[in-house]
Amino acid sequence: SEPARVNAVLRHARRLASQKRFEQAMALLEQALARHPDEVSLWVAIIQAHLSNADLDAARSALNEARSRDLESRSLTDTQARLEAALGQTEQMRSTITRLRGQSLGDLHKVAATFMLQGELEASLGNIDEALAAYAAADAASPDTPALQRAAELALRSGRPSHARRMYRALCSRNPEGAACMQEAQLAKELGEAPMRPPMP
């Protein structure tokens, strides 16, 4: 079937891109696009391949062409936000993510995913406070995301061990047998503070 053929192309192109064989990946995707010009997943894959290859002009050109066909999907909007972040267009990226959040129609998992995306992209731009706030919002929307783990890792990388400890403490309280408890205790030791008390049986 045609969808199966498109999915096979996408898998092959991803494999080529992961091996840094971008020209072959692009050739494969462009051949498929010639047959299926309105297949959003192919446009998204082409834009992502250009981003992986740091060819921002080509990524922007492909996005504009997809938009000129009136194509719309969450994955295309997600990819647009990634391109805007790569271009350093912080306000446009935030606006695009806000639009993506509006398309979630109250689905908290989708809302959380938009905050996870924002956390990742704000961090890539060096906006640590905004990234941590986005991860906190993702966790509030859906606690089963890895938002607090990402926030803790980002806090450690950016020299904020107390913030990281708070994140690990929250994770430990949710899963007393998890690795976060050891990480919280280790940070408490490094900070010269008392570790979190284990919950009462």
C-alpha positions as CSV (number, residue, x, y, z in Angstrom):
1,S,0.0,0.0,0.0
2,E,1.1,3.6,-0.5
3,P,1.2,4.5,3.3
4,A,3.4,1.4,3.9
5,R,5.7,2.5,1.0
6,V,6.0,6.0,2.4
7,N,6.8,4.6,5.9
8,A,9.5,2.3,4.4
9,V,11.1,5.4,2.7
10,L,11.0,7.3,5.9
11,R,12.7,4.5,7.8
12,H,15.4,4.1,5.2
13,A,16.0,7.9,5.1
14,R,16.3,8.1,8.9
15,R,18.8,5.3,8.8
16,L,20.8,7.1,6.1
17,A,20.7,10.4,8.0
18,S,21.8,8.7,11.2
19,Q,24.9,7.5,9.3
20,K,25.5,11.1,8.1
21,R,24.6,10.1,4.5
22,F,22.5,13.2,4.1
23,E,22.7,13.5,0.3
24,Q,21.4,9.9,-0.2
25,A,18.7,10.5,2.4
26,M,17.6,13.7,0.6
27,A,17.6,12.0,-2.8
28,L,15.4,9.2,-1.5
29,L,13.0,11.7,0.2
30,E,12.8,13.9,-2.9
31,Q,12.0,11.0,-5.1
32,A,9.2,10.0,-2.8
33,L,7.9,13.6,-2.6
34,A,7.7,13.8,-6.4
35,R,5.2,10.9,-6.2
36,H,3.4,12.1,-3.0
37,P,3.8,16.0,-3.0
38,D,1.1,16.4,-0.3
39,E,2.5,13.8,2.1
40,V,3.3,15.9,5.2
41,S,5.5,13.2,6.8
42,L,7.9,13.5,3.8
43,W,8.1,17.3,4.1
44,V,8.8,17.0,7.8
45,A,11.5,14.4,7.1
46,I,13.2,16.6,4.5
47,I,13.2,19.6,6.8
48,Q,14.6,17.5,9.7
49,A,17.3,16.1,7.4
50,H,18.3,19.7,6.5
51,L,18.4,20.6,10.2
52,S,20.5,17.6,11.0
53,N,22.9,18.7,8.3
54,A,22.9,22.3,9.6
55,D,21.5,23.6,6.3
56,L,19.1,26.1,7.7
57,D,18.4,27.9,4.4
58,A,17.3,24.6,2.8
59,A,15.2,23.7,5.8
60,R,13.5,27.1,5.7
61,S,12.9,26.8,1.9
62,A,11.3,23.3,2.3
63,L,9.1,24.6,5.2
64,N,7.9,27.5,3.0
65,E,7.2,25.2,0.2
66,A,5.2,22.8,2.4
67,R,3.2,25.8,3.8
68,S,2.5,27.1,0.3
69,R,0.7,23.8,-0.3
70,D,-1.6,24.6,2.7
71,L,-0.2,21.5,4.5
72,E,-0.8,21.5,8.2
73,S,0.0,19.0,11.0
74,R,1.3,19.0,14.5
75,S,4.6,17.4,13.3
76,L,5.1,20.2,10.7
77,T,4.4,22.9,13.4
78,D,6.8,21.1,15.8
79,T,9.5,21.1,13.0
80,Q,8.9,24.8,12.3
81,A,9.6,25.6,16.0
82,R,12.8,23.6,15.8
83,L,13.9,25.5,12.7
84,E,13.1,28.8,14.4
85,A,15.1,27.9,17.4
86,A,18.0,26.8,15.2
87,L,17.8,30.3,13.5
88,G,17.8,32.0,16.9
89,Q,14.3,33.3,16.4
90,T,13.2,33.0,20.0
91,E,10.0,34.9,19.9
92,Q,8.8,33.2,16.7
93,M,9.6,29.8,18.2
94,R,7.6,30.6,21.4
95,S,4.7,31.8,19.2
96,T,4.8,28.6,17.1
97,I,4.8,26.5,20.3
98,T,1.8,28.5,21.7
99,R,0.0,27.8,18.5
100,L,0.9,24.1,18.7
101,R,-0.4,24.1,22.3
102,G,-3.7,25.6,21.1
103,Q,-4.1,22.7,18.7
104,S,-3.9,20.2,21.7
105,L,-7.7,20.7,22.3
106,G,-7.4,19.9,26.0
107,D,-5.4,16.7,25.6
108,L,-3.0,17.0,28.5
109,H,-0.5,14.6,27.0
110,K,-0.2,16.8,23.9
111,V,-0.1,20.0,26.1
112,A,2.8,18.4,28.1
113,A,4.6,17.5,24.9
114,T,4.5,21.1,23.7
115,F,6.1,22.2,27.0
116,M,8.7,19.4,26.7
117,L,9.5,20.7,23.2
118,Q,9.7,24.3,24.6
119,G,12.0,23.1,27.4
120,E,14.4,21.4,24.9
121,L,14.5,24.4,22.6
122,E,14.8,27.1,25.3
123,A,17.7,25.1,26.7
124,S,19.3,24.9,23.3
125,L,19.2,28.7,23.1
126,G,20.7,29.1,26.6
127,N,17.5,30.3,28.2
128,I,17.8,28.2,31.3
129,D,15.1,29.8,33.4
130,E,12.5,29.6,30.6
131,A,13.5,25.9,29.9
132,L,13.1,25.0,33.6
133,A,9.7,26.8,33.7
134,A,8.6,24.9,30.6
135,Y,9.6,21.5,32.1
136,A,7.7,22.4,35.3
137,A,4.6,23.2,33.2
138,A,5.0,19.9,31.3
139,D,5.1,18.0,34.6
140,A,2.1,19.8,35.9
141,A,0.2,18.9,32.7
142,S,1.2,15.3,32.8
143,P,3.5,13.9,35.5
144,D,4.3,10.8,33.5
145,T,6.6,12.8,31.2
146,P,10.4,12.8,31.9
147,A,10.1,16.6,32.5
148,L,11.6,16.6,36.1
149,Q,14.4,14.3,35.0
150,R,15.3,16.7,32.1
151,A,14.9,19.7,34.4
152,A,17.3,18.1,37.0
153,E,19.9,17.3,34.3
154,L,19.7,20.8,32.9
155,A,19.9,22.3,36.4
156,L,23.1,20.3,37.1
157,R,24.6,21.2,33.7
158,S,23.9,24.9,34.3
159,G,25.4,25.0,37.9
160,R,22.1,24.9,39.8
161,P,22.6,21.8,42.1
162,S,19.9,23.0,44.6
163,H,17.3,23.2,41.9
164,A,18.4,19.8,40.6
165,R,18.1,18.4,44.2
166,R,14.5,19.7,44.4
167,M,13.6,17.9,41.1
168,Y,15.2,14.6,42.3
169,R,13.4,15.0,45.6
170,A,10.1,15.2,43.8
171,L,10.9,12.2,41.7
172,C,12.0,10.2,44.7
173,S,8.8,10.9,46.5
174,R,6.9,9.5,43.6
175,N,9.1,6.4,43.3
176,P,11.0,5.7,46.5
177,E,12.8,2.7,44.9
178,G,14.0,4.8,41.9
179,A,17.4,6.1,41.0
180,A,16.3,9.7,41.8
181,C,16.6,8.9,45.5
182,M,20.3,8.1,45.2
183,Q,20.8,11.2,43.1
184,E,19.0,13.3,45.7
185,A,21.1,11.8,48.5
186,Q,24.3,12.4,46.6
187,L,23.4,16.0,45.9
188,A,22.5,16.5,49.5
189,K,25.9,15.2,50.6
190,E,27.7,17.5,48.1
191,L,25.6,20.5,49.3
192,G,26.3,19.6,52.9
193,E,22.5,19.2,53.6
194,A,20.5,16.5,55.2
195,P,19.2,13.9,52.7
196,M,15.5,13.4,52.2
197,R,13.9,11.2,54.8
198,P,12.5,8.0,53.3
199,P,8.7,7.8,53.4
200,M,7.1,6.1,56.4
201,P,6.1,2.5,55.6
